[in-house]
Amino acid sequence: MRPLFPVSLALACVACATAGTETAPAPGASTAALPREAFDYTGWDAYLGGSESSQYSALTQITKDNVNQLRVAWTYESGPGQPPQFNPIVADGKMFVLRGDGKIAALDPATGRELWQSGTTGRIGVRGINYWQSADGSDRRLVFLNDGLVRAIDTRTGRYIENFSIDMRDALPEGSVTPPRPLMTNNPGRIFEDTYIVSLPAGAYDYASSPADIQAYDIRTGALKWVFNVVPRIGQFGSETWPEKDREKFGGVHNWSESTIDPELGIAFIPTGTGRYDFYGGNREGDNLFANSLVALDVRTGKRLWHFQTVHHDLWDFDLPNAPKLMTITRDGKKVPIVVIASKTGFVYAFDRRTGEPIWPIEERPVPASDVAGEKASPTQPFPTWPQPFARQSFTEADINPYLPEADKEKLRQILRESRNEGLYTPPSQRGTVSMPGHNGGTNWGNTAVDPLRQHFFVVSREIPVIIKLHELPNEEAVARAKERMPNAGPDTYPYTSPVNFLLQSNGMVAIKPPFSFLTAYDMNTGNILWRIPNGTVTPLQEQGVADVGAQASRGGPVATASGLLFVGTATDRTFRARDAATGAELWEYKLDAATEGVPAVYAVDGRQYVTVPVGGVGHFANNLGLGEPGPSKYVTFALPAQGVR
């Protein structure tokens, strides 16, 4: 069984130990003082609500008893362009949203009246943004990635902060593959005190790629404070999990999704993705730290405190795709502060966030071997023994979607008969491998929330099996050119490609039978599933009398409230709902004229509680479902009738 490499905060310096040194929690580490968790759950001044990423609001004006009285308070049309997935934030007396043309708009959060549009040019990350102000309040900024540069604007005017523009490529290790232009990602990063923490986007989707190192910058000056190498340099901890040859050319391992900060413990929790190339790793023998890992870093220094790798030598693109969540549970009569994260594989991982010790055992189990020449798949993978998975982890002929045309069903049967299909970690192959939940299944960005008071954890998940098939290049000249770019290429390696195949069928539907998505609630004190229900539906099926099948490819994020509500939207039925967080029962719904994807914002102005949700487009993997033309892109805000608010 592989070591978990946890280490107590008191022994944080062990993070600098010689490569190969195993570390363990210090005696008594788990009895350290409990963090107070004095997070601001009433505001919504950062992506996902705050730097703790809870997707939880302590506001209680909207309750189970009156939620059915919610009405549209205001609407702001975001204009032509990309439909919004942006999680609005409310700070400095304004709401900030992203428009379809890529501009940031400042709105009156009580009325939706536009106050200004930013003077920015170029692309801005579509999921969220950061707010910062100086101690005296004289300097107030929005900080974000803008065409791959770290930029900031004044919240009072929307104009760029002068002389603040950071090209993160400048901090790449010497010899790295340097992208020809600044790299862009939709991960908004995080702010801690006067520090902006962000992950460099991974370079080209190819074998040779820049490493997606985690970097920290001074918000005032733009000065680089620290870098954490996600692909360890030779001699650093974890170095032995990669080949030494061409080390500087290995890349990926990107935190493309989200991250979380515990400001009291001073820890940044960073989930990472796979090393390049995603589906073949014959040239990158080893476990490939810190890919597919939850990494706990000292937020002030960037030193590793502990980590856990959820997939060794990833060949399936099983990134950790969402922000870790924080809460304190009761375990064996003791209070334990935990960090919990859901995965694409359908597993939930929970750790003592001070030490990295798993809350429930995680076992290394044998998995199928690769049949591809040169590939050295890991012989074992870590399996959480508890909680139970929230997603299906297999796809067979018995699971084929009954609502497909017969010709599609027969083609799927043939694919399944011809493909490798030996479980969750069946390696990619030249004949094709079934992967379920698949690299676009399980959960995704913004798709988990917590209720820290009740110690509940909510997961939105999607069921999308895929086929991973390795393709040879057309001729020897192409192979030779590709091998020139391939790090650590040798006679036993081959630069396979693998075009994505999500098995979407002729009627636009996924290959697997419903439910197509789930909403699952866990009690994290016990790890038990409290309830698990289909999350929404698909309108064309509903019109045929087939309901409660779950929305297809859902990626509307949930938000929990102290009053026991769970807000979540679904795209393929164009519905925004409030559910009873204790049971999953629907308490209220609102039909929209377009998809809703992204995370709602819950906030209050002058004693009135509001809920804002992004609306627009048809939704992910929904173009061929026959949903009809969507209405204009907008942000829709709900509240109780003003006369009934006290």
C-alpha positions in Angstrom: 0.0 0.0 0.0 1.4 3.4 -0.9 2.1 5.9 1.9 -0.4 8.8 2.1 2.4 11.3 3.0 0.4 13.3 5.5 2.3 15.7 7.8 1.2 17.9 10.7 1.4 21.6 10.5 4.0 21.5 13.2 6.2 19.5 10.9 5.5 21.5 7.8 9.2 21.8 7.1 9.3 18.1 6.2 7.8 19.3 2.9 11.3 20.2 1.9 12.6 16.6 2.7 14.7 14.7 0.2 12.8 13.0 -2.6 11.5 9.6 -1.6 11.3 10.4 2.2 8.0 9.1 3.6 6.3 11.4 6.0 3.7 10.7 8.6 1.5 12.8 11.0 3.2 14.0 14.1 2.1 12.3 17.4 -1.0 14.0 18.6 -1.5 16.0 15.5 -5.2 15.1 15.3 -5.7 16.6 18.8 -4.5 20.1 17.8 -6.7 23.0 18.6 -9.9 23.1 16.5 -10.2 26.0 14.0 -13.1 28.3 14.8 -14.3 28.3 11.2 -15.3 32.0 11.6 -16.1 32.2 7.9 -18.4 35.0 6.6 -21.4 32.9 5.4 -23.7 36.0 5.1 -21.9 37.7 2.3 -21.1 36.6 -1.3 -17.9 38.6 -2.0 -15.9 35.8 -3.7 -16.4 32.9 -6.2 -18.6 30.2 -4.6 -19.5 32.6 -1.7 -16.1 33.0 -0.1 -12.5 31.7 -0.2 -13.7 28.7 1.8 -15.8 27.7 -1.3 -18.8 26.5 0.8 -21.6 27.4 -1.6 -23.6 28.1 1.6 -25.5 31.1 2.9 -26.3 31.8 6.5 -29.2 34.1 5.4 -32.6 32.8 6.6 -35.2 35.2 5.3 -36.2 32.7 2.6 -37.4 29.6 4.3 -39.1 26.3 3.5 -42.4 27.9 4.4 -42.2 30.9 2.2 -39.9 29.9 -0.7 -43.0 29.2 -2.8 -43.5 33.0 -2.8 -40.3 33.8 -4.6 -40.7 36.2 -7.5 -38.4 37.7 -10.1 -37.1 40.9 -8.5 -35.0 42.0 -11.5 -33.3 40.8 -14.7 -30.1 42.0 -16.3 -29.5 41.0 -20.0 -25.9 40.2 -20.5 -26.0 40.7 -24.3 -24.8 38.6 -27.3 -21.8 36.3 -26.9 -21.0 33.4 -24.6 -24.0 32.5 -22.4 -23.2 33.2 -18.7 -21.8 30.6 -16.4 -20.5 33.3 -14.1 -21.0 33.2 -10.4 -21.8 36.9 -9.5 -20.2 38.4 -6.5 -21.4 41.3 -4.3 -18.9 43.6 -2.8 -18.3 47.3 -2.3 -22.0 47.9 -2.6 -22.2 46.4 -6.1 -22.8 43.2 -7.9 -20.2 42.2 -10.5 -21.2 40.0 -13.4 -19.6 39.0 -16.8 -21.3 40.1 -20.0 -21.5 38.2 -23.2 -19.0 40.5 -24.8 -16.4 39.8 -22.1 -16.8 43.0 -20.2 -17.4 43.1 -16.5 -20.6 45.0 -15.5 -21.2 46.6 -12.1 -24.9 46.5 -11.0 -27.0 47.8 -8.2 -27.6 44.4 -6.4 -31.1 45.5 -5.3 -32.4 46.6 -8.7 -30.0 45.2 -11.4 -29.4 48.8 -12.7 -26.1 48.9 -14.6 -23.6 51.3 -13.0 -20.7 50.8 -15.3 -19.1 48.4 -17.8 -15.4 47.7 -17.6 -12.8 49.2 -19.9 -11.2 45.7 -20.3 -10.3 44.1 -23.6 -9.9 40.4 -24.4 -11.2 37.3 -22.7 -11.9 37.1 -19.0 -12.4 33.8 -17.1 -16.0 32.9 -17.4 -16.7 31.3 -14.0 -15.8 33.9 -11.4 -13.7 36.8 -10.1 -12.0 38.1 -7.0 -12.5 41.2 -4.8 -9.8 42.8 -2.7 -9.6 46.0 -0.7 -6.8 47.6 1.3 -7.1 47.9 5.1 -8.2 51.5 4.9 -10.6 50.9 2.0 -8.8 53.4 -0.3 -7.8 50.7 -2.8 -10.6 48.4 -4.1 -9.9 45.9 -6.9 -11.3 43.1 -8.9 -8.5 40.7 -9.7 -8.8 38.1 -12.6 -7.2 36.5 -15.6 -7.5 38.6 -18.7 -6.2 37.0 -22.0 -3.8 35.0 -19.8 -2.5 37.9 -17.8 -3.3 38.7 -14.2 -5.0 42.1 -14.3 -7.1 44.2 -11.9 -9.6 46.9 -12.3 -10.9 49.6 -9.9 -14.3 48.7 -8.5 -15.4 52.3 -8.6 -14.7 52.9 -12.2 -14.1 49.6 -14.0 -10.8 50.9 -15.3 -7.5 48.9 -15.3 -5.2 49.4 -12.4 -2.2 51.0 -13.9 1.1 49.1 -14.0 -0.5 45.9 -12.9 -0.2 43.2 -15.5 1.5 39.8 -14.8 2.5 37.2 -17.4 2.6 34.0 -15.4 4.9 32.4 -18.0 7.7 34.4 -16.5 7.8 32.2 -13.4 8.1 28.9 -15.3 11.1 26.7 -14.3 14.1 27.1 -16.5 13.9 24.8 -19.6 10.2 24.4 -19.5 8.1 24.3 -22.6 7.2 28.0 -22.9 3.8 28.6 -24.6 4.0 31.1 -27.5 1.3 33.3 -25.8 -0.1 33.9 -22.3 -2.3 31.0 -21.2 -5.9 31.4 -20.2 -8.0 29.4 -17.7 -11.5 29.8 -16.2 -10.2 29.1 -12.7 -10.5 32.5 -11.0 -7.9 31.8 -8.4 -8.1 32.8 -4.7 -7.1 35.8 -2.5 -5.6 35.5 0.9 -4.9 38.8 2.7 -2.8 40.7 0.1 -1.8 37.6 -1.9 -3.4 36.3 -5.2 -3.0 32.6 -5.6 -3.5 31.1 -9.1 -2.5 28.1 -11.1 -0.7 28.6 -14.4 -2.9 27.1 -17.1 -1.5 23.9 -18.6 0.2 24.3 -21.9 -0.6 22.5 -25.2 -2.8 19.4 -25.2 0.2 17.4 -26.2 3.0 15.3 -24.8 5.3 18.2 -24.3 3.6 20.9 -22.2 4.3 23.5 -19.6 3.7 22.5 -16.0 0.7 24.2 -14.4 2.6 25.5 -11.4 0.8 27.2 -8.5 1.9 30.8 -8.1 1.3 33.5 -5.6 1.6 37.3 -6.3 1.5 40.4 -4.2 -1.8 42.1 -5.1 -0.4 45.6 -4.7 2.8 45.2 -6.7 2.5 42.1 -8.7 5.7 40.7 -7.3 6.0 36.9 -7.3 5.9 35.6 -3.7 6.2 31.8 -4.2 5.8 29.0 -6.7 4.8 25.4 -6.0 6.1 23.0 -8.7 3.3 20.6 -9.6 5.8 18.5 -11.6 8.6 18.3 -9.1 12.0 19.5 -10.2 14.8 16.9 -9.9 15.7 16.6 -6.2 12.3 17.9 -4.9 9.8 15.8 -3.0 8.0 13.5 -5.5 10.8 13.7 -8.1 11.2 9.9 -8.2 7.6 9.6 -9.5 8.6 11.0 -12.9 11.4 10.1 -15.4 14.5 12.3 -15.0 15.1 12.6 -18.7 13.4 15.6 -20.2 11.8 16.5 -16.8 11.5 20.1 -17.8 9.2 19.1 -20.7 6.6 17.3 -18.7 3.5 19.3 -18.0 -0.2 19.4 -17.3 -1.1 18.6 -13.7 -3.3 21.7 -13.9 -5.7 23.1 -11.3 -8.1 24.2 -14.0 -11.1 24.0 -11.8 -11.2 25.7 -8.4 -9.4 25.9 -5.1 -10.1 26.6 -1.5 -8.4 28.5 1.4 -8.8 28.0 5.1 -7.7 31.5 6.3 -7.6 30.5 9.9 -5.2 27.5 9.4 -3.4 29.3 6.6 -3.8 26.4 4.2 -4.6 26.5 0.5 -6.3 23.3 -0.8 -5.5 22.8 -4.4 -7.0 19.9 -6.5 -5.0 19.0 -9.6 -5.5 17.2 -12.9 -3.7 14.7 -15.0 -0.2 14.9 -16.5 0.1 15.3 -20.2 -0.7 13.3 -22.4 -4.0 12.5 -20.8 -4.6 9.0 -22.2 -1.1 7.5 -22.8 1.7 7.7 -20.3 4.3 5.2 -21.6 6.8 8.1 -21.6 6.0 9.2 -18.0 6.5 6.0 -16.0 5.7 6.4 -12.3 2.9 7.7 -10.2 3.4 11.3 -11.5 3.0 13.4 -8.4 1.3 15.9 -7.9 -1.1 15.0 -10.6 -4.7 14.0 -9.6 -3.9 15.1 -6.0 -5.4 17.2 -3.3 -2.4 19.3 -2.2 -2.4 21.3 1.0 0.0 24.2 0.9 1.1 26.8 3.4 -0.7 29.8 2.0 2.1 32.2 3.0 5.1 30.2 1.8 3.8 27.7 -0.8 5.4 24.8 1.2 3.6 21.5 0.9 2.0 20.4 4.2 0.4 17.2 3.0 -1.1 15.7 -0.1 -3.1 12.7 -1.3 -3.1 11.3 -4.8 -6.5 10.0 -5.8 -5.3 8.4 -9.1 -1.8 7.1 -9.8 -0.4 7.5 -13.3 -3.7 8.8 -14.7 -4.7 7.5 -18.1 -8.4 8.5 -18.0 -8.3 12.3 -17.4 -9.8 11.7 -13.9 -9.0 15.2 -12.7 -10.2 16.5 -9.3 -12.6 19.0 -10.9 -14.2 21.0 -8.0 -13.3 23.1 -5.0 -12.6 21.2 -1.7 -15.1 21.9 1.1 -14.5 22.6 4.8 -16.5 21.6 7.9 -16.1 20.1 11.3 -17.6 16.7 11.9 -18.0 14.6 15.0 -16.1 11.3 14.7 -15.9 8.7 17.5 -17.1 11.4 19.9 -14.4 13.9 18.8 -14.6 17.1 16.7 -12.5 16.8 13.5 -12.0 19.6 11.0 -12.2 18.0 7.6 -11.7 18.8 4.0 -13.9 16.9 1.6 -13.8 16.6 -2.2 -15.8 14.8 -4.8 -14.3 13.4 -8.0 -15.0 12.5 -11.6 -14.8 8.8 -10.6 -17.8 9.2 -8.3 -15.8 8.8 -5.1 -15.9 11.2 -2.1 -12.6 11.7 -0.2 -12.5 13.1 3.3 -9.4 14.1 5.3 -8.5 15.7 8.6 -7.5 19.0 7.0 -4.7 19.7 9.5 -2.8 16.4 8.8 -4.2 14.7 5.7 -5.2 11.6 7.6 -8.2 9.9 5.8 -11.4 10.0 7.8 -12.3 6.5 6.5 -9.7 4.0 5.2 -8.6 4.2 1.6 -7.3 0.9 0.2 -4.9 0.3 -2.6 -6.5 -2.4 -4.8 -5.3 -4.2 -7.9 -6.6 -2.9 -11.2 -6.4 -4.2 -14.8 -3.0 -3.9 -16.6 -2.5 -2.1 -19.9 -2.2 -4.1 -23.1 -0.5 -1.2 -25.0 3.1 -1.5 -25.8 5.3 0.7 -23.6 2.5 1.6 -21.2 3.2 0.9 -17.5 -0.2 1.5 -15.8 -0.2 1.5 -12.1 -0.9 -2.0 -10.7 -3.1 -0.6 -8.0 -5.4 2.4 -7.4 -6.8 4.0 -4.2 -10.4 3.1 -3.4 -12.2 4.9 -0.6 -14.0 2.3 1.6 -16.5 4.9 2.6 -18.7 6.9 1.8 -20.4 5.0 -1.0 -19.9 6.5 -4.5 -22.5 9.0 -5.8 -22.2 7.9 -9.5 -22.4 4.6 -11.4 -19.0 3.2 -12.2 -19.8 0.7 -15.0 -21.5 0.6 -18.3 -22.7 -2.6 -19.9 -25.3 -3.7 -22.5 -27.9 -3.8 -19.7 -27.3 -0.1 -19.1 -28.0 1.2 -22.7 -30.4 4.1 -22.9 -33.9 2.7 -23.8 -34.9 6.1 -25.4 -32.4 5.7 -28.3 -33.3 4.6 -31.8 -32.8 0.9 -32.3 -30.0 1.4 -34.8 -28.1 3.4 -32.1 -28.6 0.7 -29.5 -27.2 -1.9 -31.8 -24.1 0.2 -32.6 -23.6 0.6 -28.9 -23.9 -3.2 -28.3 -21.2 -3.7 -30.9 -18.9 -1.1 -29.4 -19.3 -2.7 -26.0 -18.6 -6.2 -27.3 -15.4 -5.0 -29.0 -14.0 -2.8 -26.2 -12.1 -3.5 -23.1 -14.6 -3.1 -20.1 -13.1 -4.4 -16.9 -14.1 -1.8 -14.4 -13.3 1.8 -13.4 -9.6 1.7 -14.1 -9.4 -0.3 -17.3 -6.5 1.3 -19.2 -7.1 2.9 -22.6 -6.4 0.6 -25.5 -6.2 0.5 -29.3 -9.4 -1.4 -29.6 -11.2 1.0 -27.3 -11.9 1.1 -23.6 -15.2 1.8 -21.8 -14.7 4.5 -19.2 -17.5 5.2 -16.7 -18.3 7.7 -15.2 -15.9 9.0 -17.8 -13.8 12.1 -18.0 -16.8 14.4 -18.4 -18.9 12.5 -15.8 -19.0 12.2 -12.1 -19.0 15.7 -10.7 -17.5 18.9 -12.1 -16.7 22.6 -11.4 -19.1 24.3 -8.9 -21.1 21.1 -8.4 -20.7 20.5 -4.7 -22.0 22.5 -1.6 -21.9 22.0 2.1 -24.1 22.9 5.1 -21.4 23.3 7.7 -23.9 23.6 10.6 -25.6 20.2 9.8 -22.4 18.7 8.4 -24.1 17.8 5.1 -22.3 17.5 1.7 -24.3 17.9 -1.5 -23.1 16.6 -4.9 -24.5 17.3 -8.4 -23.3 14.5 -10.7 -23.7 13.5 -14.4 -23.6 10.1 -16.1 -21.6 10.2 -19.3 -19.8 7.0 -20.4 -17.0 7.5 -22.9 -14.8 5.4 -25.2 -11.1 6.0 -24.9 -9.4 4.6 -28.0 -5.7 5.1 -28.9 -5.0 6.0 -32.5 -1.8 5.6 -34.4 -0.5 8.4 -36.6 -0.9 8.2 -40.3 2.7 7.6 -41.3 6.3 7.2 -40.1 7.1 10.9 -40.8 4.3 12.0 -38.5 5.5 9.5 -35.8 9.0 10.9 -36.0 7.9 14.5 -35.7 5.7 13.6 -32.8 8.5 11.8 -31.0 10.7 14.8 -31.3 8.2 16.7 -29.2 7.6 13.8 -26.8 9.5 14.0 -23.5 11.5 10.8 -22.6 10.6 9.2 -26.0 12.1 5.9 -26.6 11.8 2.7 -28.7 9.1 1.4 -26.4 6.9 4.5 -26.5 4.5 5.8 -29.2 2.8 9.2 -29.5 -0.8 7.9 -29.7 -3.7 10.3 -30.0 -7.1 9.8 -28.6 -10.0 12.0 -29.9 -12.8 12.3 -27.3 -15.8 10.1 -27.8 -18.7 10.9 -25.4 -21.0 8.4 -27.1 -23.6 11.0 -27.8 -26.3 9.5 -30.0 -28.3 10.5 -33.1 -31.1 12.0 -31.0 -28.6 14.0 -28.9 -28.9 11.7 -25.9 -26.2 10.0 -23.8 -25.6 6.3 -24.2 -26.5 5.2 -20.7 -30.0 4.7 -19.3 -31.5 7.2 -16.9 -31.1 8.8 -14.4 -28.8 10.9 -16.4 -27.8 13.0 -13.4 -28.2 12.8 -9.6 -28.3 15.1 -6.6 -26.9 13.3 -3.6 -26.8 14.4 0.0 -24.3 12.9 2.5 -24.1 13.2 6.3 -20.4 13.6 6.8 -20.5 12.6 10.4 -21.3 9.1 9.4 -20.6 9.1 5.6 -24.1 7.8 5.0 -26.1 8.9 2.0 -29.1 10.8 3.3 -30.9 10.8 -0.1 -30.1 10.5 -3.8 -32.6 11.7 -6.4 -32.6 12.4 -10.2 -31.6 16.0 -10.7 -34.2 17.6 -13.0 -35.3 16.0 -16.3 -35.1 16.4 -20.1 -38.0 18.4 -21.6 -38.5 16.3 -24.8 -38.8 13.2 -22.7 -41.1 14.9 -20.2 -43.4 15.9 -23.0 -43.6 12.2 -23.9 -44.7 11.4 -20.3 -41.2 10.3 -19.2 -40.3 12.4 -16.1 -37.7 12.4 -13.4 -34.9 11.0 -15.6 -32.4 13.6 -14.4 -31.1 16.4 -16.6 -28.5 15.5 -19.2 -25.0 16.7 -18.5 -26.1 18.9 -15.7 -23.6 21.5 -14.4 -25.7 23.9 -12.5 -24.1 24.3 -9.1 -26.0 23.9 -5.8 -26.2 26.4 -2.9 -27.4 25.4 0.6 -28.8 27.8 3.2 -29.1 27.9 6.9 -32.9 27.8 6.6 -32.6 24.3 5.2 -33.0 25.0 1.5 -30.9 23.8 -1.5 -31.0 25.9 -4.7 -30.0 24.3 -7.9 -30.6 24.8 -11.6 -30.8 22.3 -14.5 -30.3 23.0 -18.2 -32.2 20.4 -20.2 -35.5 21.3 -18.5 -34.6 25.0 -18.1 -35.6 25.0 -14.5 -34.4 26.6 -11.3 -35.5 24.8 -8.1 -35.5 25.1 -4.3 -35.4 21.8 -2.5 -35.7 20.7 1.1 -32.1 20.1 1.9 -33.1 17.4 4.5 -35.1 15.3 2.0 -34.5 16.5 -1.5 -38.2 17.2 -1.9 -39.0 20.0 -4.4 -40.5 23.1 -2.7 -40.5 25.6 -5.6 -39.5 25.8 -9.2 -39.2 28.5 -11.9 -39.3 27.8 -15.6 -36.7 29.7 -17.5 -36.4 30.3 -21.3 -32.8 29.1 -21.5 -30.4 26.9 -19.7 -28.9 27.7 -16.3 -25.3 26.6 -15.7 -23.0 27.9 -13.0 -23.5 28.7 -9.4 -26.2 31.0 -7.9 -25.3 33.9 -5.6 -27.2 34.4 -2.4 -26.9 37.8 -0.7 -28.9 40.5 1.1 -29.4 44.3 0.6 -31.1 46.5 3.2 -32.6 43.4 5.0 -33.9 41.7 1.8 -32.5 38.4 0.7 -31.9 37.8 -3.0 -30.8 34.8 -5.2 -29.2 35.5 -8.6 -28.7 32.8 -11.2 -27.0 33.0 -14.6 -29.2 32.0 -17.6 -28.4 31.5 -21.2 -27.8 29.1 -24.1 -29.0 25.5 -24.5 -26.5 23.9 -22.1 -23.7 21.4 -22.2 -24.2 18.4 -24.6 -27.8 19.6 -25.3 -27.6 21.0 -28.8 -29.4 18.1 -30.5 -32.0 17.3 -27.9 -34.7 19.5 -29.6 -35.0 22.0 -26.7 -35.9 24.9 -28.9 -34.2 28.3 -29.3 -33.1 29.8 -26.0 -34.1 33.2 -24.9 -31.6 36.1 -24.4 -28.7 35.5 -22.0 -29.2 37.2 -18.6 -28.9 37.2 -14.9 -32.2 36.5 -13.1 -32.7 37.5 -9.5 -35.4 36.2 -7.2 -36.7 37.6 -3.9 -39.8 37.4 -1.7 -42.4 40.1 -2.4 -41.1 43.4 -0.9 -44.3 43.9 1.2 -43.8 40.5 2.8 -40.3 41.1 3.9 -39.6 42.0 7.5 
